[in-house]
Amino acid sequence: MSKPCIICVAITGSVPTQADNPAVPVTFTEQIESTHASFEAGASIAHCHVRDDQGKPTSDAERFARLKEGIEKHCLGMVIQLSTGGRSGSGRDRGGMLPLAPDMASLSVGSNNFPTRVYENSPDLVNWLAAEMLKYDVKPEIEAFDLSHIVQATRMAADGRLKGPLYVQFVMGVKNAMPADKRIFDFYIETLNRLAPNAEWCAAGVGPAQVQVNEWSIAQGGHTRTGLEDNIRWDRDTLAPSNAALVQRAVGLCEKYERPVATWQQAREILGLRQVAA
């Protein structure tokens, strides 16, 4: 049997609004219900951002705690991954939720351009976030927006700043960053396998690149991410009806390539995470 494919659902993000797509979950109730539907559809990781009362992105630890508690209650065993991304806060505020000890958290190990600004991740901040993840036993998901981020992550694992084995996500399709290019994608895999042969990898495509990158990663034995954070459309003419629908599309691709969809138990085993009682 081929390796189970872990499907991550990025439920909300920092950018999409309900004006863009009414299915974007913003309130705690909406986020928990959307995550539960995605969990039932086949997602085993929930990548989470939170919003304030005005719907703006925030790094508020109390809000993360409330969302984490709700997902743990209604999606037993699902891997919870909290975002330390820079659109929700600045400096060490971005890691204020790490003492909650989620299963995972996102970690960008270098800077790059975003559509309208620089996504700044200074070495000092990266090292502090990595140290906090070690302190609270949080597994980082390395967000590789550039080839140099893959190389840097392997350096950090080699010198002990990150605990291995690595879990690296290739992010493609962000405007002004790395496009969704198959030859680059293949080189990412080759580079990671050469520098960190025990690493696991996944991939996320942004906007219209989502389904293409889903297919590439599933076909080539990796894991994949979907969800309304990255893409609010089903196709050029249609809004995506829900996070669960996007998960179901990824499940269909797993069936196409004869990849079993990872259960939450299998996802935890693959990622080396603590198991929870069913």
SVG drawing of the C-alpha trace seen along z (x, -y; Angstrom):
<svg xmlns="http://www.w3.org/2000/svg" viewBox="-22 -47 47 49">
<polyline fill="none" stroke="black" stroke-width="0.4" points="0.0,0.0 1.3,-3.5 2.0,-6.0 -1.1,-7.6 -1.5,-11.3 -2.0,-13.8 -4.5,-16.5 -4.3,-19.9 -7.2,-22.3 -6.3,-26.0 -9.7,-27.2 -9.6,-31.0 -6.2,-32.7 -5.6,-36.4 -6.7,-37.8 -10.1,-36.3 -13.3,-37.9 -16.9,-36.9 -17.3,-39.7 -14.9,-37.7 -16.7,-34.4 -19.5,-34.0 -18.2,-30.5 -15.0,-31.9 -15.4,-31.0 -14.6,-34.0 -16.4,-33.5 -15.4,-30.8 -18.6,-28.9 -18.1,-29.1 -14.4,-28.0 -15.2,-25.0 -18.1,-23.9 -16.1,-24.3 -13.1,-22.4 -15.4,-19.6 -16.9,-19.3 -13.4,-19.2 -12.3,-16.6 -15.2,-14.4 -14.3,-14.9 -10.8,-13.7 -8.5,-16.5 -6.3,-15.4 -4.6,-18.8 -6.3,-22.1 -4.1,-25.2 -5.6,-28.0 -5.7,-31.7 -8.0,-33.8 -9.8,-37.1 -10.8,-39.9 -14.3,-41.2 -14.0,-43.3 -12.9,-40.3 -9.3,-41.5 -6.4,-39.0 -4.8,-38.9 -2.3,-36.8 -4.3,-37.1 -3.4,-34.0 -6.8,-33.9 -8.6,-33.7 -6.3,-30.9 -6.9,-29.1 -10.7,-29.3 -10.4,-27.9 -8.0,-25.2 -10.3,-24.1 -13.3,-23.9 -11.5,-21.9 -10.2,-19.5 -13.7,-19.0 -15.4,-18.5 -12.6,-17.0 -11.0,-14.4 -7.5,-13.6 -7.2,-16.2 -3.8,-17.7 -4.0,-21.4 -1.5,-23.7 -1.5,-27.4 -0.2,-30.1 2.7,-32.4 2.4,-34.3 3.3,-37.9 -0.1,-39.2 -1.6,-38.6 1.0,-40.4 4.5,-41.6 7.7,-40.6 7.3,-38.2 3.6,-38.7 3.5,-36.3 4.5,-33.5 2.3,-34.4 0.1,-31.3 3.0,-28.8 2.7,-28.3 -0.7,-26.7 1.4,-23.8 -0.5,-23.0 0.5,-19.9 2.1,-22.1 2.8,-25.7 3.8,-27.3 7.4,-28.6 8.8,-30.8 12.6,-30.7 13.3,-33.5 11.9,-36.6 10.3,-37.0 8.0,-39.3 4.3,-39.1 1.8,-40.8 2.1,-44.3 4.8,-44.1 7.8,-42.2 7.1,-39.3 9.8,-39.9 11.3,-37.1 14.5,-38.3 17.0,-35.7 16.5,-36.8 12.8,-36.3 13.1,-33.0 15.5,-31.7 13.2,-32.9 10.1,-31.2 12.1,-28.0 13.3,-28.1 9.8,-28.5 8.6,-25.6 11.4,-23.4 10.4,-24.7 6.8,-23.8 7.2,-20.7 5.5,-22.1 6.4,-20.6 7.1,-23.3 5.7,-23.2 8.4,-24.9 6.8,-27.3 9.1,-27.3 8.3,-30.3 11.7,-30.1 14.4,-27.5 16.7,-29.2 14.0,-28.5 14.4,-24.7 18.2,-25.0 17.9,-27.2 15.5,-24.7 18.0,-21.9 20.8,-24.0 18.6,-24.7 17.8,-21.1 21.5,-20.1 22.6,-22.5 19.7,-21.7 17.6,-24.8 14.9,-22.6 14.0,-19.1 13.9,-16.6 12.7,-15.0 11.5,-18.1 8.1,-18.7 8.4,-21.2 5.7,-22.8 6.4,-24.1 4.2,-27.3 3.7,-28.2 1.6,-30.7 1.9,-33.7 2.2,-36.8 5.8,-38.2 7.1,-34.9 7.6,-31.5 5.2,-30.6 3.6,-27.1 6.2,-25.7 6.6,-22.0 10.3,-21.9 10.9,-24.1 8.6,-21.8 10.6,-18.8 13.8,-20.5 12.4,-21.4 11.7,-17.7 15.1,-16.7 16.9,-19.3 14.9,-18.3 15.6,-14.6 19.3,-15.3 19.7,-17.6 17.2,-16.0 16.4,-12.4 14.2,-11.7 12.0,-14.8 8.3,-14.7 7.0,-17.3 3.7,-18.8 2.7,-21.5 0.2,-24.3 -0.9,-26.2 -2.3,-29.7 -5.3,-30.8 -5.7,-29.0 -2.6,-27.0 -4.3,-25.2 -5.7,-22.2 -2.6,-21.9 -0.2,-21.8 -2.6,-19.4 -2.3,-17.0 1.5,-17.3 2.0,-16.6 -0.4,-13.7 1.0,-12.1 4.6,-12.3 4.1,-10.8 3.9,-14.0 1.2,-15.5 -1.0,-18.4 -2.9,-21.5 -6.2,-23.0 -8.7,-25.4 -10.3,-28.8 -7.2,-30.6 -5.3,-29.8 -8.1,-29.8 -11.7,-31.0 -12.7,-29.7 -13.8,-26.3 -12.9,-27.4 -12.7,-30.7 -16.4,-31.2 -17.5,-29.6 -16.8,-30.3 -15.7,-27.3 -18.8,-26.2 -16.9,-25.3 -13.6,-24.1 -15.0,-20.6 -15.7,-20.7 -12.0,-21.6 -10.9,-18.7 -13.2,-16.4 -11.6,-17.5 -8.2,-16.6 -9.6,-13.2 -10.7,-12.6 -7.1,-13.2 -5.9,-10.7 -8.3,-8.2 -7.1,-9.0 -3.5,-8.2 -4.4,-5.3 -3.2,-7.1 -5.0,-6.3 -6.1,-9.4 -4.3,-9.5 -6.4,-9.2 -5.6,-11.4 -3.9,-8.5 -1.7,-7.9 -1.0,-11.6 0.2,-11.7 2.4,-8.7 3.9,-10.0 4.6,-13.4 6.0,-11.9 3.3,-13.6 1.9,-12.4 -1.2,-10.2 -4.4,-11.0 -7.0,-8.7 -9.9,-8.0"/>
</svg>
